[in-house]
Amino acid sequence: MGLAPESYRAAFPYEWLGYSEAICARAFPCQLPEIGSVKLVDYAYWSAGVGFTKNNVTPDLRYQNTYLGKGECFVNMTDPGGIISGTGRSNRCSAAFVATLSLDFTADSLTALVLGN
């Protein structure tokens, strides 16, 4: 018997973020200290994936993305790479395929694994 998908998942959340406090330090002085806070970019993102389960192992494969541009992503994520490079840009919001592997270590699953049930 083959391994068939056990679960299908999709999410389409929207984030309302508001404002952040300006944080200034010697290493990264504020460009405009009189502003006091930064308007974060509200955004939507989406994720769709499929999971398989065999015994106590569940691999999950999904695709996720958002419409945030690199500059908007930098504002929301404060990516150190964008600060160090001086570009004010971030790749952290780019489209991505994500794979996870979950292991279920409950007493029942370990007993079944050891006994071969």
N, C-alpha and C positions, 0 to 999 in steps of 0.2 A: 504494500500500500504506500503510495507516495505522500509527500509532505504537502498538505493543502493549507492555504491561508486560514488562520483561525480568527483573525480580527482585521478589520479595515477601520482606519481612523482618518478623520479630517477635522481641521479647525480653521476658523476664520475670525480671530479676535480683532478688536479695534482698541487702541490704547489712547486715552486722553491724559496728557502728561502735565500740562500747566507750566510752571516756572521752576528753575533751580536757583539756588543761592550761588553767587559768584565766589569762587575760592581762589585766593591769590597766594602765591608763595614766591620765595626768592628765586627758585629755579625756573618758575613759569609765571612771571608777573602779569597781572591783568592788562590787557590791551586798552580797555576802557573802564577803569575802576568806578567811574561815576554811574555806570549802568546798574550795578548792584545785583542783578539777576539776569538769567538767560531764558527766553521763551523756548521750551522744548517743542519738538515737532510731533504733533499727534500723527498716528500712523496705523495702518492695518497690516497684518501679515497673514500668511496662510501656510498650512502644512497638511500634507496628505501622505498616508503610508499604509503599510500592511505588516502584520506580525504573524509569525508561525510559532507553534509550540510543539516540541518533541521532548517527552519526559519532563525534565525540570529546566530545559533551556528554551529561551524565546529570543530569536533574532527579530529585530524590527528595522524595516527599511522605510525611509520617508524622504520626501522632497519638501523643502521650505523656502519661502521667498517673501519679500516685502517690496513695496514701491519706493522706499526711501532711497534717495541718491547718496553718494559718498559724503557730500558735505552735511546733509541732514543727519546721516548716520553718525558722523563725527560729533555733532552737537549732542545727540542723545546718548552716545556711548562713551564720549570723552576718551577715545582710543589713544593710548600713549604713543602709538606709532605715528599718528597724525600730528601730535605735539612735537615729538622729537624731529620728524622730518620737516616740520614747519608748513606742511601742505594743508592742514586742517581738513583732511579727508580720511575716511575709514572704509575698509573692505569688509567689516564685520557684518554688514547687512546684505551681503551678496547672496544670490541663490545658491543653495547647497543641497546635496544628497547627504543624508545622515544615517548611519547604521549604528544600532546599539545591540548589545547582547546582554540579556538579563538571565540570571540564574536564580531559581527558586530553591531556597534552603530551609523549607519548613520541615518539621519532624516527619510528616507523612511522606513527603517527596524523597527525603534521604533514606527512609526505610524502604520505600519502593525501589529506589536505585540500588541499594545494597542487596536486597533480596531478589531483585530482578523481576519484580511484578509489573 
